[in-house]
Amino acid sequence: MIAAYMQGGCPEKALSLFSDMNRSGLYASEVTFASVLGSCGAVLALCLSRLVHGLIVKYGFVANISQTTVRPFNFTFCNALNACSSIFAQKEGKQIHGVAIEMGLEDDEVVSRPLMDMYFMCGKLENAHRVFEQLGSKDLISWTSIVSGYATSGKTREAKELFDQMPDTM
């Protein structure tokens, strides 16, 4: 439910549900913590994210993802990247990008779109463009992401050129 609220654009409800869950003594999973941290980022709740990080450490979920058997979902990366975008955390976003590459998720649509958004939000247009170029198949949403990213970054000429390159079959 927490992940669904986060994905549905209701981070406040996700955090409220996590708080209720925590008060009732239920333990969160790695996936839950990823969604909660994404929700913290979405509402810019830095203090709460520190408390959540403390719980993550307390419950032992801080191991390096590539040293363990736990494999994060593509939505875990999506939530983490959305959190990075909302607080302009380029360094952390690049680290998440590196882990996504290690796990073979660099061309996963669920990961690539928030990755492009994170790079655009942090002013790294070239990095966002590289992510776009590496996509195996580009659909209407990925084309829209790259065009709007350039446009909102003030690069309207580049946005128009990309729009003109968009296949007519979209």
N, CA, C and O of each residue as an XYZ file, in Angstrom:
680
protein
N       0.826     -1.199      0.000
C       0.000      0.000      0.000
C       0.869      1.261      0.000
O       0.565      2.236     -0.688
N       1.948      1.228      0.777
C       2.827      2.399      0.852
C       3.429      2.699     -0.517
O       3.456      3.851     -0.952
N       3.911      1.660     -1.191
C       4.480      1.843     -2.530
C       3.411      2.338     -3.500
O       3.697      3.177     -4.355
N       2.201      1.840     -3.383
C       1.112      2.260     -4.268
C       0.780      3.731     -4.062
O       0.561      4.462     -5.028
N       0.741      4.167     -2.803
C       0.492      5.586     -2.540
C       1.606      6.446     -3.135
O       1.336      7.486     -3.735
N       2.838      6.017     -2.971
C       3.965      6.771     -3.509
C       3.877      6.846     -5.024
O       4.003      7.924     -5.605
N       3.660      5.698     -5.668
C       3.565      5.675     -7.126
C       2.358      6.458     -7.622
O       2.380      7.017     -8.719
N       1.300      6.496     -6.808
C       0.089      7.207     -7.195
C       0.137      8.700     -6.928
O      -0.858      9.399     -7.119
N       1.273      9.185     -6.492
C       1.406     10.624     -6.271
C       0.850     11.104     -4.951
O       0.513     12.280     -4.809
N       0.751     10.212     -3.984
C       0.226     10.564     -2.655
C       1.263     10.261     -1.578
O       1.025      9.408     -0.723
N       2.415     10.944     -1.601
C       3.466     10.622     -0.637
C       3.057     10.880      0.809
O       3.518     10.182      1.712
N       2.196     11.875      1.042
C       1.748     12.143      2.408
C       0.979     10.953      2.973
O       1.157     10.590      4.136
N       0.120     10.343      2.144
C      -0.636      9.169      2.595
C       0.300      7.994      2.847
O       0.097      7.221      3.784
N       1.339      7.860      2.001
C       2.318      6.788      2.194
C       3.013      6.957      3.539
O       3.194      5.988      4.277
N       3.404      8.191      3.855
C       4.089      8.445      5.125
C       3.157      8.246      6.311
O       3.579      7.743      7.352
N       1.909      8.631      6.169
C       0.933      8.424      7.240
C       0.729      6.939      7.503
O       0.680      6.504      8.653
N       0.610      6.166      6.433
C       0.431      4.722      6.578
C       1.667      4.087      7.210
O       1.544      3.187      8.041
N       2.857      4.549      6.824
C       4.094      4.030      7.425
C       4.127      4.351      8.918
O       4.512      3.512      9.733
N       3.728      5.553      9.263
C       3.697      5.951     10.673
C       2.734      5.064     11.460
O       3.065      4.607     12.554
N       1.551      4.821     10.910
C       0.575      3.937     11.570
C       1.137      2.525     11.717
O       0.977      1.885     12.756
N       1.790      2.057     10.673
C       2.371      0.719     10.675
C       3.454      0.611     11.744
O       3.524     -0.376     12.476
N       4.287      1.626     11.823
C       5.380      1.640     12.784
C       4.853      1.691     14.222
O       5.369      0.999     15.100
N       3.827      2.511     14.456
C       3.220      2.607     15.800
C       2.591      1.298     16.239
O       2.585      0.973     17.427
N       2.060      0.543     15.282
C       1.407     -0.711     15.635
C       2.394     -1.860     15.813
O       1.997     -2.982     16.128
N       3.689     -1.578     15.608
C       4.705     -2.586     15.848
C       5.033     -3.470     14.662
O       5.766     -4.448     14.811
N       4.509     -3.153     13.487
C       4.820     -3.933     12.292
C       6.162     -3.487     11.728
O       6.469     -2.295     11.707
N       6.953     -4.439     11.277
C       8.258     -4.130     10.705
C       8.142     -3.932      9.208
O       7.367     -4.605      8.529
N       8.933     -2.991      8.709
C       8.940     -2.684      7.282
C       9.967     -3.559      6.563
O      10.955     -4.001      7.149
N       9.706     -3.794      5.285
C      10.646     -4.529      4.435
C      11.529     -3.523      3.688
O      11.339     -2.311      3.794
N      12.494     -4.050      2.934
C      13.360     -3.191      2.134
C      12.548     -2.381      1.130
O      12.819     -1.199      0.917
N      11.562     -3.012      0.519
C      10.721     -2.337     -0.467
C       9.929     -1.217      0.191
O       9.794     -0.130     -0.370
N       9.407     -1.487      1.381
C       8.657     -0.463      2.105
C       9.552      0.726      2.414
O       9.160      1.874      2.203
N      10.757      0.453      2.914
C      11.674      1.540      3.242
C      12.027      2.358      2.000
O      12.144      3.580      2.081
N      12.195      1.704      0.864
C      12.496      2.439     -0.369
C      11.361      3.392     -0.716
O      11.603      4.534     -1.107
N      10.129      2.927     -0.575
C       8.972      3.784     -0.869
C       8.853      4.918      0.140
O       8.508      6.044     -0.218
N       9.139      4.615      1.399
C       9.062      5.640      2.436
C      10.113      6.721      2.190
O       9.822      7.911      2.310
N      11.328      6.312      1.848
C      12.357      7.308      1.553
C      11.993      8.138      0.323
O      12.239      9.343      0.289
N      11.408      7.490     -0.685
C      10.937      8.234     -1.851
C       9.875      9.247     -1.476
O       9.865     10.368     -1.985
N       8.977      8.847     -0.578
C       7.931      9.760     -0.103
C       8.531     10.917      0.677
O       8.097     12.060      0.529
N       9.534     10.626      1.513
C      10.213     11.697      2.256
C      10.811     12.712      1.284
O      10.695     13.922      1.482
N      11.444     12.210      0.247
C      12.034     13.101     -0.749
C      10.993     13.925     -1.473
O      11.206     15.103     -1.759
N       9.859     13.297     -1.769
C       8.804     13.991     -2.515
C       8.222     15.158     -1.732
O       7.837     16.171     -2.318
N       8.155     15.022     -0.405
C       7.588     16.105      0.416
C       8.676     16.895      1.136
O       8.388     17.718      2.004
N       9.940     16.634      0.764
C      11.099     17.323      1.333
C      11.166     17.203      2.854
O      11.463     18.175      3.549
N      10.893     16.018      3.357
C      10.916     15.759      4.799
C      12.285     15.221      5.200
O      12.445     14.026      5.449
N      13.269     16.113      5.259
C      14.638     15.706      5.546
C      14.767     15.095      6.938
O      15.428     14.071      7.107
N      14.143     15.715      7.931
C      14.234     15.172      9.301
C      13.635     13.777      9.378
O      14.207     12.884     10.002
N      12.491     13.591      8.748
C      11.863     12.270      8.757
C      12.723     11.255      8.010
O      12.816     10.099      8.421
N      13.347     11.679      6.922
C      14.196     10.741      6.177
C      15.382     10.293      7.028
O      15.841      9.158      6.899
N      15.876     11.162      7.887
C      16.955     10.764      8.801
C      16.462      9.735      9.810
O      17.178      8.787     10.134
N      15.245      9.918     10.306
C      14.667      8.939     11.235
C      14.464      7.593     10.540
O      14.740      6.539     11.114
N      13.982      7.639      9.307
C      13.778      6.408      8.538
C      15.118      5.731      8.299
O      15.223      4.509      8.399
N      16.130      6.507      7.988
C      17.466      5.934      7.800
C      17.928      5.236      9.080
O      18.534      4.166      9.029
N      17.636      5.854     10.226
C      17.969      5.213     11.499
C      17.292      3.859     11.656
O      17.906      2.909     12.142
N      16.028      3.765     11.247
C      15.318      2.483     11.302
C      15.929      1.470     10.338
O      16.019      0.281     10.643
N      16.340      1.952      9.186
C      16.977      1.069      8.201
C      18.246      0.468      8.791
O      18.502     -0.727      8.648
N      19.032      1.302      9.452
C      20.251      0.814     10.098
C      19.892     -0.147     11.228
O      20.486     -1.217     11.361
N      18.913      0.247     12.038
C      18.499     -0.581     13.175
C      18.061     -1.971     12.735
O      18.387     -2.961     13.391
N      17.327     -2.054     11.632
C      16.812     -3.338     11.158
C      17.798     -4.080     10.255
O      17.504     -5.179      9.785
N      18.960     -3.485     10.016
C      20.008     -4.179      9.281
C      19.853     -4.189      7.775
O      20.312     -5.123      7.117
N      19.218     -3.174      7.217
C      19.023     -3.119      5.768
C      20.047     -2.233      5.070
O      19.781     -1.739      3.974
N      21.198     -2.023      5.674
C      22.175     -1.103      5.100
C      23.272     -1.801      4.316
O      24.205     -1.143      3.857
N      23.190     -3.081      4.155
C      24.236     -3.806      3.421
C      24.296     -3.327      1.984
O      23.307     -2.831      1.444
N      25.444     -3.474      1.374
C      25.623     -3.127     -0.031
C      24.760     -4.056     -0.872
O      24.845     -5.277     -0.738
N      23.954     -3.501     -1.712
C      23.003     -4.269     -2.511
C      23.697     -5.327     -3.354
O      23.177     -6.433     -3.499
N      24.912     -4.998     -3.937
C      25.588     -5.965     -4.801
C      26.279     -7.057     -3.958
O      26.650     -8.063     -4.563
N      26.539     -6.957     -2.352
C      27.133     -8.010     -1.540
C      26.080     -8.977     -1.059
O      26.456     -9.996     -0.478
N      24.754     -8.745     -1.253
C      23.613     -9.479     -0.652
C      22.807    -10.190     -1.725
O      23.066    -10.007     -2.915
N      21.815    -11.015     -1.316
C      20.926    -11.708     -2.254
C      19.663    -10.906     -2.523
O      18.842    -11.308     -3.347
N      19.496     -9.784     -1.846
C      18.323     -8.948     -2.065
C      18.516     -8.175     -3.359
O      19.513     -7.474     -3.531
N      17.574     -8.305     -4.250
C      17.636     -7.590     -5.528
C      16.504     -6.567     -5.550
O      15.333     -6.944     -5.564
N      16.838     -5.285     -5.553
C      15.786     -4.270     -5.555
C      14.984     -4.306     -6.852
O      15.497     -4.653     -7.916
N      13.733     -3.943     -6.733
C      12.863     -3.843     -7.892
C      13.211     -2.593     -8.689
O      13.841     -1.669     -8.174
N      12.796     -2.576     -9.938
C      13.001     -1.366    -10.730
C      12.258     -0.182    -10.107
O      12.699      0.960    -10.240
N      11.130     -0.445     -9.425
C      10.396      0.631     -8.768
C      11.154      1.186     -7.566
O      10.951      2.338     -7.182
N      12.025      0.373     -6.972
C      12.871      0.857     -5.891
C      13.793      1.945     -6.425
O      13.964      2.991     -5.799
N      14.384      1.690     -7.587
C      15.249      2.681     -8.224
C      14.442      3.912     -8.606
O      14.903      5.040     -8.432
N      13.250      3.698     -9.121
C      12.374      4.799     -9.521
C      12.102      5.721     -8.331
O      12.233      6.939     -8.446
N      11.725      5.144     -7.198
C      11.437      5.944     -6.001
C      12.676      6.691     -5.521
O      12.606      7.873     -5.184
N      13.796      6.004     -5.492
C      15.024      6.643     -5.030
C      15.419      7.790     -5.955
O      15.836      8.848     -5.483
N      15.295      7.594     -7.259
C      15.638      8.648     -8.216
C      14.673      9.821     -8.127
O      15.084     10.974     -8.263
N      13.389      9.537     -7.901
C      12.423     10.624     -7.711
C      12.777     11.447     -6.475
O      12.660     12.673     -6.481
N      13.207     10.770     -5.424
C      13.625     11.478     -4.213
C      14.836     12.358     -4.508
O      14.890     13.506     -4.068
N      15.796     11.832     -5.242
C      16.980     12.615     -5.604
C      16.599     13.835     -6.432
O      17.148     14.920     -6.236
N      15.663     13.659     -7.353
C      15.221     14.783     -8.191
C      14.609     15.888     -7.347
O      14.872     17.072     -7.561
N      13.792     15.484     -6.386
C      13.060     16.491     -5.618
C      13.963     17.316     -4.715
O      13.587     18.417     -4.313
N      15.144     16.809     -4.388
C      16.070     17.573     -3.542
C      17.383     17.890     -4.272
O      18.366     18.294     -3.650
N      17.386     17.701     -5.588
C      18.537     18.015     -6.434
C      19.806     17.298     -5.959
O      20.887     17.886     -5.930
N      19.661     16.039     -5.593
C      20.775     15.243     -5.067
C      21.468     14.499     -6.200
O      21.271     13.298     -6.384
N      22.282     15.229     -6.956
C      22.936     14.656     -8.128
C      23.923     13.557     -7.744
O      23.958     12.511     -8.393
N      24.717     13.773     -6.712
C      25.724     12.783     -6.319
C      25.068     11.445     -5.997
O      25.509     10.399     -6.472
N      24.020     11.486     -5.196
C      23.319     10.268     -4.816
C      22.625      9.645     -6.022
O      22.597      8.423     -6.166
N      22.065     10.488     -6.887
C      21.419      9.994     -8.097
C      22.400      9.276     -9.017
O      22.062      8.257     -9.620
N      23.612      9.809     -9.123
C      24.639      9.152     -9.939
C      25.030      7.800     -9.340
O      25.292      6.843    -10.069
N      25.066      7.730     -8.012
C      25.377      6.452     -7.359
C      24.283      5.430     -7.645
O      24.570      4.264     -7.915
N      23.045      5.867     -7.584
C      21.917      4.978     -7.884
C      21.988      4.540     -9.339
O      21.720      3.381     -9.655
N      22.344      5.456    -10.220
C      22.507      5.132    -11.637
C      23.559      4.035    -11.802
O      23.367      3.093    -12.571
N      24.663      4.160    -11.082
C      25.719      3.154    -11.151
C      25.246      1.774    -10.726
O      25.588      0.772    -11.355
N      24.461      1.723     -9.661
C      23.923      0.433     -9.198
C      22.946     -0.121    -10.227
O      22.922     -1.326    -10.476
N      22.141      0.752    -10.823
C      21.195      0.304    -11.853
C      21.940     -0.306    -13.040
O      21.497     -1.305    -13.606
N      23.058      0.289    -13.412
C      23.875     -0.254    -14.508
C      24.424     -1.619    -14.110
O      24.368     -2.566    -14.894
N      24.959     -1.722    -12.883
C      25.484     -3.002    -12.402
C      24.434     -4.106    -12.459
O      24.755     -5.269    -12.705
N      23.176     -3.731    -12.228
C      22.099     -4.710    -12.189
C      21.423     -4.903    -13.540
O      20.443     -5.639    -13.647
N      21.945     -4.242    -14.574
C      21.398     -4.412    -15.909
C      20.074     -3.706    -16.132
O      19.285     -4.125    -16.979
N      19.820     -2.640    -15.384
C      18.547     -1.927    -15.491
C      18.672     -0.584    -16.206
O      17.750      0.230    -16.156
N      19.807     -0.344    -16.873
C      20.014      0.970    -17.476
C      19.024      1.301    -18.584
O      18.779      2.478    -18.848
N      18.448      0.294    -19.241
C      17.471      0.601    -20.290
C      16.051      0.221    -19.890
O      15.158      0.163    -20.736
N      15.841     -0.038    -18.608
C      14.499     -0.307    -18.090
C      13.718      1.011    -18.071
O      14.189      2.005    -17.517
N      12.537      1.018    -18.670
C      11.754      2.254    -18.763
C      11.396      2.830    -17.403
O      11.381      4.049    -17.233
N      11.109      1.975    -16.437
C      10.734      2.438    -15.095
C      11.906      3.151    -14.428
O      11.700      4.047    -13.610
N      13.128      2.763    -14.767
C      14.328      3.379    -14.201
C      14.793      4.558    -15.048
O      15.196      5.585    -14.503
N      14.743      4.427    -16.365
C      15.323      5.446    -17.238
C      14.572      6.775    -17.190
O      15.198      7.833    -17.255
N      13.275      6.741    -17.080
C      12.522      8.012    -17.067
C      12.846      8.866    -15.839
O      13.174     10.042    -15.993
N      12.764      8.309    -14.619
C      13.141      9.158    -13.475
C      14.635      9.487    -13.464
O      15.042     10.495    -12.887
N      15.445      8.650    -14.093
C      16.871      8.934    -14.200
C      17.079     10.163    -15.084
O      17.853     11.054    -14.737
N      16.389     10.212    -16.227
C      16.471     11.400    -17.092
C      15.977     12.631    -16.339
O      16.601     13.691    -16.390
N      14.852     12.485    -15.639
C      14.298     13.611    -14.881
C      15.283     14.113    -13.831
O      15.453     15.319    -13.655
N      15.935     13.173    -13.131
C      16.896     13.555    -12.094
C      18.041     14.353    -12.708
O      18.443     15.385    -12.172
N      18.566     13.868    -13.840
C      19.663     14.600    -14.476
C      19.203     15.973    -14.968
O      19.941     16.951    -14.842
N      18.007     16.057    -15.519
C      17.495     17.359    -15.949
C      17.339     18.298    -14.758
O      17.734     19.461    -14.829
N      16.764     17.799    -13.664
C      16.552     18.637    -12.477
C      17.878     19.142    -11.913
O      17.938     20.232    -11.344
N      18.930     18.359    -12.068
C      20.253     18.732    -11.559
C      21.077     19.491    -12.587
O      22.244     19.798    -12.347
N      20.469     19.796    -13.740
C      21.151     20.576    -14.766
C      22.154     19.796    -15.603
O      23.001     20.396    -16.265
N      22.075     18.489    -15.587
C      23.009     17.647    -16.338
C      22.321     17.119    -17.597
O      22.010     15.931    -17.695
N      22.088     18.016    -18.559
C      21.360     17.675    -19.772
C      22.069     16.607    -20.601
O      21.424     15.741    -21.192
N      23.401     16.673    -20.642
C      24.148     15.692    -21.434
C      23.945     14.286    -20.877
O      23.790     13.328    -21.634
N      23.945     14.167    -19.544
C      23.738     12.855    -18.918
C      22.333     12.335    -19.212
O      22.147     11.153    -19.502
N      21.346     13.230    -19.136
C      19.968     12.826    -19.435
C      19.864     12.359    -20.884
O      19.197     11.367    -21.178
N      20.518     13.069    -21.771
C      20.479     12.706    -23.192
C      21.146     11.350    -23.430
O      20.671     10.551    -24.238
N      22.248     11.096    -22.720
C      22.913      9.786    -22.849
C      21.999      8.655    -22.409
O      21.960      7.604    -23.049
N      21.261      8.859    -21.320
C      20.311      7.835    -20.854
C      19.270      7.589    -21.937
O      18.935      6.442    -22.232
N      18.762      8.660    -22.527
C      17.769      8.540    -23.595
C      18.327      7.766    -24.780
O      17.664      6.879    -25.317
N      19.551      8.104    -25.187
C      20.164      7.448    -26.338
C      20.407      5.960    -26.097
O      20.391      5.172    -27.043
N      20.630      5.569    -24.849
C      20.911      4.168    -24.529
C      19.659      3.302    -24.472
O      19.754      2.076    -24.403
N      18.494      3.928    -24.502
C      17.255      3.145    -24.455
C      17.158      2.269    -25.705
O      17.380      2.733    -26.824
N      16.826      1.010    -25.495
C      16.679      0.093    -26.625
C      15.545      0.512    -27.537
O      15.728      0.640    -28.748
N      14.377      0.726    -26.961
C      13.228      1.194    -27.741
C      12.676      2.439    -27.066
O      12.486      2.482    -25.851
N      12.430      3.431    -27.876
C      11.941      4.704    -27.358
C      10.457      4.813    -27.687
O      10.055      4.717    -28.847
N       9.654      5.013    -26.652
C       8.222      5.165    -26.862
C       7.832      6.642    -26.703
O       8.687      7.504    -26.499
N       6.555      6.908    -26.799
C       6.063      8.280    -26.714
C       6.444      8.936    -25.391
O       6.773     10.122    -25.355
N       6.399      8.168    -24.306
C       6.698      8.741    -22.991
C       8.176      9.115    -22.885
O       8.504     10.175    -22.352
N       9.068      8.263    -23.383
C      10.493      8.599    -23.311
C      10.819      9.799    -24.211
O      11.626     10.653    -23.843
N      10.186      9.858    -25.396
C      10.392     11.028    -26.263
C       9.863     12.291    -25.586
O      10.510     13.337    -25.628
N       8.706     12.195    -24.971
C       8.128     13.352    -24.287
C       9.022     13.793    -23.140
O       9.194     14.990    -22.912
N       9.593     12.835    -22.414
C      10.481     13.163    -21.290
C      11.695     13.952    -21.764
O      12.066     14.951    -21.147
N      12.309     13.516    -22.842
C      13.527     14.188    -23.308
C      13.202     15.573    -23.874
O      13.936     16.531    -23.629
N      12.111     15.679    -24.625
C      11.723     16.978    -25.192
C      11.361     17.950    -24.076
O      11.821     19.092    -24.075
N      10.540     17.507    -23.125
C      10.128     18.422    -22.047
C      11.300     18.758    -21.137
O      11.362     19.865    -20.601
N      12.227     17.827    -20.953
C      13.407     18.108    -20.135
C      14.237     19.242    -20.716
O      14.671     20.140    -19.994
N      14.455     19.194    -22.029
C      15.197     20.275    -22.674
C      14.406     21.578    -22.626
O      14.967     22.642    -22.361
N      13.117     21.492    -22.882
C      12.289     22.703    -22.896
C      12.259     23.382    -21.528
O      12.416     24.599    -21.431
N      12.058     22.592    -20.471
C      11.994     23.191    -19.133
C      13.364     23.664    -18.644
O      13.452     24.441    -17.693
N      14.418     23.200    -19.288
C      15.769     23.660    -18.949
C      16.155     24.898    -19.752
O      17.285     25.377    -19.656
N      15.214     25.417    -20.545
C      15.478     26.617    -21.320
C      16.152     26.362    -22.651
O      16.524     27.309    -23.345
N      16.314     25.121    -23.017
C      16.963     24.751    -24.284
C      15.878     24.456    -25.329
O      15.714     23.321    -25.775
N      15.142     25.510    -25.705
C      13.995     25.327    -26.592
C      14.391     24.915    -28.005
O      13.665     24.166    -28.659
N      15.541     25.398    -28.482
C      15.983     25.002    -29.820
C      16.252     23.505    -29.865
O      15.835     22.820    -30.799
N      16.953     22.998    -28.849
C      17.238     21.570    -28.782
C      15.950     20.752    -28.611
O      15.803     19.672    -29.184
N      15.028     21.289    -27.813
C      13.743     20.609    -27.615
C      12.986     20.506    -28.936
O      12.395     19.469    -29.235
N      13.002     21.572    -29.722
C      12.329     21.570    -31.031
C      12.991     20.580    -31.975
O      12.304     19.864    -32.704
N      14.322     20.531    -31.967
C      15.033     19.584    -32.830
C      14.679     18.141    -32.466
O      14.462     17.309    -33.347
N      14.621     17.851    -31.165
C      14.244     16.502    -30.729
C      12.795     16.194    -31.095
O      12.472     15.083    -31.514
N      11.932     17.190    -30.931
C      10.527     17.002    -31.311
C      10.401     16.681    -32.780
O       9.598     15.831    -33.165
N      11.192     17.355    -33.613
C      11.171     17.104    -35.051
C      11.704     15.717    -35.407
O      11.330     15.147    -36.432
N      12.581     15.174    -34.553
C      13.140     13.834    -34.778
C      12.203     12.717    -34.322
O      12.400     11.555    -34.678
N      11.186     13.069    -33.537
C      10.272     12.059    -33.011
C       9.547     11.364    -34.150
O       8.967     12.027    -35.010
N       9.571     10.031    -34.168
C       8.886      9.294    -35.258
C       7.398      9.635    -35.294
O       6.766      9.851    -34.260
N       6.862      9.678    -36.496
C       5.438      9.979    -36.698
C       4.532      8.873    -36.178
O       3.349      9.112    -35.935
N       5.056      7.687    -36.006
C       4.222      6.542    -35.613
C       3.924      6.510    -34.124
O       3.331      5.546    -33.638
N       4.319      7.534    -33.394
C       4.094      7.559    -31.949
C       2.654      7.772    -31.671
O       2.251      7.826    -30.509
